[in-house]
Amino acid sequence: MSGRGAERILDLLEWLSARTEPAALADVAQTLELPKSSTLLLLRLLVERRYAERLADGRYRLVRLPGDRPEGQEAWAILLRLAAPHLDRAVEESGESVFVAVLEGDEIRYLNKKLPDREIRYDRNIGPTRIPHQVSSGVALLSTLPADELEAYCGRLGLHPGQRRDLRARTEAAAREGFHFNAKGVVDGASGVAAPILDGSGRAVAALNISGPHPRVVANLPKITHAVLAGAQAISAALAKRSSTRSGRSTRT
């Protein structure tokens, strides 16, 4: 794509992102002062790359921005960028390893990790997914689900009545306290604390997790819990600020 073509596609993305209503081809062409043929090619490119969709009435609507994942999934790249300074602070305050995790279907996926600069530290391979109710991040995120969705999760994973009662008790406690402490993690000898990260609408989109060797986590649990809660709240505030900024830009259009 030429320099002028790249400029046009960026102009189009910015203009569509500031709108609350879908746009017709003629409206786009007139606003950007482009021939309809060139405008149509740009719109088709956005649709092909799943940045926009063409509605049944022929108008176009932006569905994501660069850095956002397609098909309604969360903007993990943007989340991690906004979270980065708060993750560094959480590592410094807790002295332990920090992770960001998301709930994808019935699996927990770790997006990244930050490790402390100390000789003995906890590390994990963030490639493999985890079973949500077995890890602190998973329980923290499950605690934000409505009761019927949590029960459906238990059914899909085949949890027996005792396991369901235990999970309900843990999620209810996590919902009250705002975090979950998992004394016995999937990795033998490790413990973790996690709290949900909320988007601008108050919906849980990820979890902040701090993990380390069990004796060290237990000995420093108040400090680690404070770092988890402070970090999750700071990241949530950054997401909310970004959401309000984008909303304000749209209302001024």
ABEGO torsion letter per residue (X at the ends): XBAAAAAAAAAAAAAAAABABBBBAAAAAAAAGBBAAAAAAAAAAAAAAGABBBBAAGBBBBABBBGBBBGGBBBAAAAAAAAAAAAAAAAAAAGBBBBBBBBBEABBBBABBBBBBBABBBBBBAABBBBAAABAAAAAAAAABBAAAAAAAAAAAGBBAAAAAAAAAAAAAAAAAGBBBBABBABBGBBBBBBBBBBAAGBBABBBBBBBBAAAAAAAAAAAAAAAAAAAAAAAAAAAAAAAAAAAAAAAX
